[in-house]
Amino acid sequence: MIKFNEKFSFEKDKYCWQLHEFYMGKGKDKKPKMQKNTTYHATLEQVCGVIIDRSCGDCESLEEIKALLQNATETLKLADA
């Protein structure tokens, strides 16, 4: 499994890419508990798009979105080097 950050990780099985999104929810006892939501994607490019899209949804301004996109671009450039 590849950990992207505290919120997202992903992995490949023989059929597709699984994207895991972690969030704080509540357990059966109503106490805070870390929860996981998994979605399935055909390509790694789709996984990256979903991570960026969901992360942008947490932004409160256009400046935050621009910074997030710039950071993602720089991170991918470093990984490519």
N, C-alpha and C positions, 0 to 999 in steps of 0.2 A: 504494500500500500504506500502511496506517495502522499505525504502531508504537504498541503499547499500553505496553509496557515492554521490558526486555531479554529477556524470555522469550517474549512473545507479539506477533504482528502479524496483521493480517487485511486482506482485500480482497474486493471484489465483482466477480464476472464476470457474464456474461449469464444464468447459470443459478442461481448460489447464492453464499453467502459462504464464503470459504476462510480457515480459521484456521490459522496457522503457529505451531508451538511449537518453540522452539530449546532444545537441550540439548547437553551435552558428551558425546560418544561417542568411538569409536576408528575411525580410518581403516584402510584395508587394510594399512598399514604398522604397525598397532598403536599408533600415536601418537595422543594426544588430538586430536580434531577436532570442530568445531561441526557438529551434525547438525540436521536439520529434519524435523518430523513435521507433515503437513498433514491436517486433517479438513474435512469439507464440511457446511454447515448451511444450512437454508432461510431463516432470519431472523437479523437482527442480535441480536435478543433471545436467541436460542439461543447465538450466539457469546459474548455477555456471560455467560450462565449457565455455559457450559463454562469460561470463563476463571476465574470465581469458584469453581466446583467444583474445578477442578484446583489453583488457588492455595490453597484451604482444605486440600487434601490434603497440602500442604507444612507446614501449621501443626502445632505440637506441643502446643497447649493450647486450651481453649475461649476463653481470653482473647485469644489470637492470632487466632482465627477472628472473634471479635467486633470486634477492631480492624480486621481486613481488610475485613469487611462495612461497618463505619462509614466507613472510608476510601473504599470504592467508592461508597457512597451520597453522601458529600460531593463526590467527584469528579464524579459524574453531575449533582448539583445545580449545581455550578460551570459545567459544560458547557451546562446548560439556561438559564443566566442570560443 
